Amino acid sequence: MSEGDCIFCKIARGVIPCAQVYSTDRVLAFLDIAPVNEGHVLVVPKQHFPTLFDLPADLGAEMLEALQRVGRAVMQATAADGINLGMNNYAAAGQLVGHAHFHLIPRFADDGLKLWQQKSYPNNEKMHSLATAIDNFIIQA
């Protein structure tokens, strides 16, 4: 997806309207038009970056600050009992818009939302083998 076709780039440029809740020179937060719960906010970089792995570290730090500020405000405005922070990267993980974005979803004790079914490793050997493999790739990066 190119920047010219990206809906979040168009929102950041003001071509498409949004219900904005927060903005800096590099970060924008607005209400999701298809919320999981009312008050569901998307926090996006104004510049086009497809996934978390494409974000510059300094922008990531600025986005974390925005997530904290907006998240607290969402909880207060909605009287939420908690909040989920989520990010989908790549289509297989449910990313619908190819522009990095975080979801802030207010949660309520009785909202019935289930995130995912947890699984177990077949044995400790498999778990430790995978931990070693991941660690080896971190060292190589």
N, C-alpha and C positions, 0 to 999 in steps of 0.2 A: 504494500500500500504506500503510495506516495503522499507527501505532505499536502499536496493539492487536493487529494481525494479524502483525506483523513477528517472525519467528523470532529474529533477533538481539536485538531489544528484550526478548523473553521470556527469552532466555539471560542478558542483562545484568541483568534483574530477578530472576533465580534461579528463574523459573517452569519453565524447561526446564534440565536439568542439562547440564554440559559438563566437558571435561577441561581445566580452567583452568591456565594457566601463568604468568599475570601479570595484575595488576589495580591500578588507581589509582582515584581518584574519578571520572575521566572516560574511562578507556580500559580495555579488557578484551582479553586474548589467550587463545586456547584452540585445542586441536587440531582440525583439520578432520575431520569424520566420514567424508569421502570423499577421502583424501589422494592427491596426485599421487605423493609419496614419504612414507614414514613420517617423522613429525616436522613435517609441513606444518601451519603455524599460521595462524590468522586473527586479525588485529588490528583491533578495531572500536571506534568511539566508543560509550560507553554510552547516550548520547542519540541519538535517531533523526535522521539526516541521509541523504537518499537517495543522493547522489553526492559525489565529491571537490569539486565546484563549490559544494556547499551547506555544507561544513565551514568554521567560523570559523578564521581564520588562527592564533589562539592555540592552538586545539585541534589544528590540523595540526602545529604545532611540538611539542606534547606527544605526538602520535602518532608523529612522527619519532623522538623520544627512545625511545619504547617499541619501535619497529621496530629500532632499533640494539641496544638491550639484549637483546631477545628473539631477534633474528637471530643475535647472537654466541652466545647460549646454545644455540640450535637447532644451530648448526654444531658446537659442542663436544659436545653430548649425542648427536648422530648421527654424529659423525666425518665430516661432509660435506666435500667438496672445494670447494664453493661454495654460493651461495644465490641464488635468484631472488626479487625483490620484484615483485609484480604487483598491479594493481588494474583491474578492469573497471568501466566506467561506462556505463550504459544497456544495454538488452537486445541491441542490435545489436553491442555489444562483448563480449557474453557474461556480463553481470551477471545472476545468477540470483536474488539476494536484493536487494531494493530498499533496502538499508541500506549506506552506505559501509563498505567493508572492504578491508583489504590482505591479500594472501597472502604468507607467507614459506615458500618451498619449498626444502628442502635438496636439493642436487644432488651427484651422484657422477659421476666420470669416465666410468663405463660404464653409466649409467642409461638411455641411449637416447632420452631426451626431446628432442624438437625443438620449438622455440617457434613459429616461423612462417617462411614462405618470404619472403625479401626480394625486392624488385622494384627496377627502375631507372626514372628519369625518362626520357622519350623524348628530351629534349635539355636543355641548360643554360638555355635561355630559359624553358622551362616551370618548371624548378626555381626560378629567380630570380623569376619572376612570382608563383608561389605564396608564396615567402618575403615578397615585398612585400605581398601581400594579407593574410597573417597579421600582419605587422608593423603594417599599417594598423588592423586590428581591435584589436590590443593598445593602440595609442595611443588609440583611441576608448573603450576600456573604463574 
